[in-house]
């Protein structure tokens, strides 16, 4: 799905751990920079 979001990420359920705050998150470094700064880094869409 594409909703023109600035970033995309995936949350992974950890086996044997039910605490939502302790799950894993995957994203690109470019998406992390955009999330933290509010701006996409140059060349991130290439």
VEXDREN-2710 file (C-alpha; in Angstrom, 1 decimal):
% VEXDREN-2710
k/r/px/py/pz
1/UNK/0.0/0.0/0.0
2/UNK/1.3/3.4/-0.9
3/UNK/-0.2/6.3/1.0
4/UNK/2.6/8.8/0.3
5/UNK/4.1/8.3/3.7
6/UNK/7.5/9.7/4.5
7/UNK/8.8/6.4/5.8
8/UNK/7.9/2.7/5.9
9/UNK/8.7/0.1/8.6
10/UNK/8.0/-3.4/9.7
11/UNK/7.3/-4.5/13.2
12/UNK/8.4/-8.1/13.9
13/UNK/6.9/-10.2/16.7
14/UNK/9.6/-11.7/18.8
15/UNK/9.0/-15.4/19.6
16/UNK/8.4/-16.0/23.3
17/UNK/8.1/-12.3/24.1
18/UNK/4.6/-10.8/24.4
19/UNK/5.6/-7.3/25.5
20/UNK/4.7/-5.0/22.7
21/UNK/7.5/-2.5/23.6
22/UNK/10.2/-5.3/23.1
23/UNK/9.4/-6.3/19.5
24/UNK/11.8/-5.7/16.6
25/UNK/11.4/-2.9/14.0
26/UNK/13.0/-3.0/10.6
27/UNK/13.5/0.0/8.3
28/UNK/16.2/1.5/6.1
29/UNK/18.7/4.0/7.5
30/UNK/17.2/6.6/5.1
31/UNK/13.8/6.0/6.6
32/UNK/15.2/6.3/10.1
33/UNK/16.9/9.6/9.2
34/UNK/13.6/10.9/7.7
35/UNK/11.7/9.8/10.9
36/UNK/14.2/11.5/13.2
37/UNK/14.7/14.7/11.2
38/UNK/11.5/15.1/9.2
39/UNK/13.4/15.3/5.9
40/UNK/14.5/12.6/3.5
41/UNK/18.3/12.5/3.0
42/UNK/19.6/13.4/-0.5
43/UNK/19.7/10.4/-2.8
44/UNK/17.5/8.3/-0.5
45/UNK/15.0/7.5/-3.3
46/UNK/17.5/6.2/-5.7
END
